């Protein structure tokens, strides 16, 4: 099993969610997060200077069986891309075990 963590633009969340659902990935968690990126510019609105270095993003946490890893990654890459700085990042790590609390079942079958 793999854990895929992705930080994406909030504006791309709906499109990424639909792309994941189209690939058969229907369960994941997400959070609204603030991060610091490579952009160093600020903006001025009505005479007030605002820092744009604190970036509002959506953080996705997805655990999939190994055979869904590439499908999930390609869905996020294709649906989340704008081609501009700040599109986000994807991180992949191994998951040793998963348990379904309701039945105490363990293994990859708990992800369905």
N, C-alpha and C positions, 0 to 999 in steps of 0.2 A: 504494500500500500504506500501511497505517496501523499504528502501534505503539500498543497500548492497554496502559497500566500501571494496575493497580488495587491499592489497599491495602484489604483487607477483614478482617473479624473471622475469626479462626481457626475459630470455631464454625460459620461459614457456608461454609467452603471446599468441603465435599462437595456442598452444594446448588448452589453457584455452578458447580462443575465439571460437574455433571450438566446444569445449564441450558445451559452452553456446548456440551456434547456434543449436546444436543437440537437446537441451532441449527446443527450441523455443524462446530463448531470443536473439533477433537480434539487439537491440538498447542499447548502453551504451556509456559512455565517458571514455577516458583514458588519462593519463599524464605520462610522464617520470619524475620521482622524485628521489631525493637523500635523504637517511635517515641514522640514526645512530642506529646500532643494538647492540646485545650482544657480537659479536665477538670482541676480543681485540688484535688479532695478526696483524702483518704487513707483507709485502713481500718486497723482494729486487729483482730488475730487472736491469741488467747491472750495478751493483754497486750503484744504487740509491734506497733508502728506500722509500716505498710507504705505506701510511696508508690504511688499508682495513676496517676501522671503518665507513667510509662514503660509504654507499652501494647504488648502482644504482638499482632502482626497477621501476616497472610500477604500477601505481595507477588506479584502475578501479572504476567507479561510476555507479551503476546500480539501477534503480528504477523499481520495478515489483509489480504486483498485488499479494496479499497475497498467492494465490494458486501457484505462481511460486517461492516463497521464498526458500523452501527446494530444489527444482530442481536446482536453481542457486547456492546455497551453496554447494550442493553435486558435481556439475560440477566443481566448483573452487577447492574444496578439492581434488577431484580425479585427475584432470588434472594438478594442480599446485604443487603437492607433489613430492619431491625428497627424503624425509626422512632425509635431512641434515639440520643443523642449518641455518636459513635464508630463509626458504620457504615462509614466510610472515604471514599476519594476515588478518582476515575478521571481519568487524564490521557491525552490523545490527541496523537500527533505523527506527522508524515509520515516515511515510510521511502523513501529514494531508490532503493535497489537491494537485492536479496537473491540469494544464491548458494547452490547445493547443492554441498557440498564433494565428494561422491562422484563426481558427473558433470561438474562445472564449469558446469552449467546456471545461467542467471541469469534473473531476472524473477519475476513473480507465480506462475508455475507451480511454483516451488520450494517453495511453501508447502503443497502437497498431498502 
